[in-house]
């Protein structure tokens, strides 16, 4: 187990909440020269903290370390990476994978307050979202079988470490998100049908397609409001390679308008989803012609790009979002110079970041970084 490491912060930095104009503002301009970790995360909310999970590596080709940040202070878990985080009754739950110091040997798992539980099913796995319901820990994921020339992915989930398969080797399927509502277990992802990737979800093991064969699609994250079920994701018209961010409410799709102030938006993808009262938030990115990925959050379909003029040279991506008291916390990563994409000696750095109402901050400050912030939770 790697010892806990805490960041040293600059005590004089002042935090300013930025305002949004939902009706007129497409971009929230970000000054990339102000990239710093702020000291006031623990003062944003009355008695609540911000938990962010992810991973980092601060030297080239060094094994990444799974971790989480509480109000900006980093707590290391194991070598590996973290995918999702929830805090329930003060207990911290994180899904991910641990490895040894080579980065090869290990297992997919979840951590509860730093204590690791390995997931049943071997090493050919992937995990996604995590949910805690009445003390039980649910993790969505995929296991790879040896059926077929490249193996067959089987969608599944784990309850307290014990696996339940949602599909068989008769179809390729992947699970990303999970949630439990009124005792019903929902898992989101995609499945292959007639060579088409269909966004779908499973309710208590029964599969439901989210669209027809005229589109490819993926279902990603899950949120609930009362008895309503919301699933984030994206769709693509047949073979156009032009994704469109969307969400489904009880199976009915709502597309996000592909808009950008930086040029022609040729694609958008949504990953995290959060419901705050009557507001529906998505986190993802826009892909711009002759430019790079632009971090985006959507509120009730309104586009808010978060990457500023730096979109010319940088790549930005959001994985998750949470909202409390009108303050939006979104997390992801950015790559400072995409021109190094094919320089394999140098590598392509990425930095774990978060935004507070559109202002970007780095979680780690090193000359070279490889890491991402993958999940956020406010408790």
Secondary structure by P-SEA (a helix, b strand, c coil): cccbbbbbbcccbbbbbbbbcccccccccccccccccccccccccccbbbbbbbccccccccbbbbbcccccbbbbcccbbbccccccccbbbbbbccccccccbbbbbcccccbbbbbcccccccccbbbbcccbbbbbbcccccccccbbbbbbcccccbbbbccccccccccccccccccbbbbbbccccccbbbbbcccccbbbbcccccccccccbbbbcccbbbbbbccccccccbbbbbcccccbbbbcccccccccccbbbbcbbbbcccbbbbbbbbbbccccbbbbcccccbbbbccccccccbbbbbccccccccbbbbbbbbbccccccccccccbbbbbbcccccbbbbcccccbbbbbbcccccc
